[in-house]
Structure formats: C-alpha cells, structure tokens
Amino acid sequence: MAKLNYGQPSRQLTIEDAVQVWVMLRRGWLQSRIAAHFDVNSGRISEIKTGRRFPEASQIALHCKKAA
C-alpha cells in the first residue's frame, strides 16, 4: 500500500499500477478503495477504467491472469 503523505500531491500512477488497478477492479474492489490504496483521486481510477489513461492495461492484466 502506498505511503500517505498528507498535504502532498497524489502520486502518479505507472503502467504497472494501472494493470494492478484492473486486477483489483475485476476482483470487485470499489474505485474509491482502489484510489485510497494508491493515494490518488478516484478520477484517476475512472480514467484507467474508461481507457483514457493506460488503455493497454486491461489487456495486459488479462494476459497476466492467463499466464499465471
């Protein structure tokens, strides 16, 4: 889990984070809980879910699941 830095800007998500977001979404996590986990605004999670950010992350997450 990300370290919370109160009063500091949210951290930037990476492609690896976005793949993890997709895994969490598919496991039934709420977007607000995922956002809290990564210390970001819930809008960032929504952008990943809709494909506005890291559009390839969904397919990577599916591929990783099949390989595991």
N, C-alpha and C positions, 0 to 999 in steps of 0.2 A: 504494500500500500504506500502511496506517495506521502511524503512528509508534508504536513500542513504548515504553511508559512503565513500566518495571519498578517494582514496588511500588505502582503506582497502580491504581485500579479500571478494569475494562474500560470501553470507551466504549459509549454507547448507539447502537443501530442506528436508522436512519431508514427511511422507506418506500423511498427511492431505494436504500439499501443492500440492503434486502430484495429488491427487483427484481433487483439485481446478483447476490445470492445465488442466486436462481432461475436466472439465466442460467448461472452457474457450475455449479450442480447439473446442469443439462441438458447441459452440456459435459463432464460426467463427473468434476468435481472431487470429492474426498473432503470430507466435512463437516469433518473435523479440519483440513484445509488451508484451507478457507474461513474457519473460525473463527480460525486463525492470521493469515490475511490481514487480517481485520477487527479483530484483537486482542480477541476475545470468547470466552466459554466456548462449547464445542461444543453445549451445551444450547440456546443462543440460535439456532443454525443449525437444530437439530432443531425448535424451536418454529416457525420460519418454514416449514420443510418440511411440518410437520403442519397448518399453518394456525392454530395458536394465537396467533401474532403475525403481523400484517400479512396476513390471509387474502386480500386483494385482490392481493397482489404477484405471485402466479403468473399471473393473468390479464393483468395489466399487462405482465409480461415476455413473454407470448405475443403480445400486441398490438404491443409494440415490435419484436419479431422480424419480424412480418409487415409492418410499416411500413418496415423497413429494406431 
